[in-house]
Amino acid sequence: SQQGEEDPQALSIQEGENATMNCSYKTSINNLQWYRQNSGRGLVHLILIRSNEREKHSGRLRVTLDTSKKSSSLLITASRAADTASYFCAATGNTGGFKTIFGAGTRLFVKA
Amino acid sequence: DAGVTQSPTHLIKTRGQQVTLRCSPKSGHDTVSWYQQALGQGPQFIFQYYEEEERQRGNFPDRFSGHQFPNYSSELNVNALLLGDSALYLCASSLYVSGANVLTFGAGSRLTVL
C-alpha cells in the first residue's frame, strides 16, 4: 500500500494563483519529499523536509510538515502554466529500511 | 553529467513472455530503486539494490527480480508477463547523504503487454 495520500486528486487554477496540495502518511517518517512529473515522464525532486523540521522554502515552493497529524502540504505561489504537472509526496520511513513510498499524486492544471 | 538512463524506452510483449529492463544510475550514486507506475497512479516501489544485493522489496511477486552490477547499473526482469504488468517502469538512483536518499529518476521504460 502507498505511504502517502494526496488531496486533492486534481486541481485547476488560473495563472498567478497559489496552489496548495496536501499529503497524509501512515507511519513514522525520517523525511518527506515532494516530486513533480510531467506527462508520464520521470519524476523530478522538488524539496525534502526532515521529520524534525516544520517548514521549508525553495523559490516559489513552501512545504510544511506536521508529524503529529502525519501530514504535509506543498504550496506553489504565483503559479505559471509551466507548473502544470502531477505532484507526488514521498515518505521515507525511519524503520524498515530505506525505501521511499509515493502517494497517488495531485494533478495540477494551471490555465494561462 | 549524465543523469539516470533507462533502456528500452518503449517495448511491447505478449502474455507469458519475459522482459529485461536496464538502468544506468547517475554518476556517483550507488543505490538503485525500481518503481512501477500504472496510468494515473503513483509509483509503486518494487525493490532497491545496494552493494549488488536486494536491500528492500515491495509487495511484488517473485516474477519480478533484479540485479545490480559492480558498476552500480541495474536490471529489472519480469517473467511470465501478465496484462496487468503493462506500466511505466521507473528506475531511480540515489546516494545516502546527510541521512536521506534523494531520488534521481530516469525517463522510464513503457511496457505494454498484449
Chai-1 contact restraints between the chains, C-beta under 6 A:
chainA,res_idxA,chainB,res_idxB,connection_type,confidence,min_distance_angstrom,max_distance_angstrom,comment,restraint_id
A,Q2,B,G42,contact,1.0,0.0,6.0,A-B,restraint_1
A,N31,B,A100,contact,1.0,0.0,6.0,A-B,restraint_2
A,G40,B,L88,contact,1.0,0.0,6.0,A-B,restraint_3
A,R41,B,A107,contact,1.0,0.0,6.0,A-B,restraint_4
A,G42,B,F105,contact,1.0,0.0,6.0,A-B,restraint_5
A,G42,B,G106,contact,1.0,0.0,6.0,A-B,restraint_6
A,G42,B,A107,contact,1.0,0.0,6.0,A-B,restraint_7
A,G42,B,G108,contact,1.0,0.0,6.0,A-B,restraint_8
A,L43,B,F105,contact,1.0,0.0,6.0,A-B,restraint_9
A,H45,B,V102,contact,1.0,0.0,6.0,A-B,restraint_10
A,F88,B,G42,contact,1.0,0.0,6.0,A-B,restraint_11
A,G97,B,Q56,contact,1.0,0.0,6.0,A-B,restraint_12
A,F98,B,N101,contact,1.0,0.0,6.0,A-B,restraint_13
A,K99,B,F45,contact,1.0,0.0,6.0,A-B,restraint_14
A,K99,B,Q48,contact,1.0,0.0,6.0,A-B,restraint_15
A,K99,B,Q56,contact,1.0,0.0,6.0,A-B,restraint_16
A,I101,B,F45,contact,1.0,0.0,6.0,A-B,restraint_17
A,F102,B,G42,contact,1.0,0.0,6.0,A-B,restraint_18
A,F102,B,P43,contact,1.0,0.0,6.0,A-B,restraint_19
A,G103,B,G42,contact,1.0,0.0,6.0,A-B,restraint_20
A,A104,B,G42,contact,1.0,0.0,6.0,A-B,restraint_21
A,G105,B,G42,contact,1.0,0.0,6.0,A-B,restraint_22
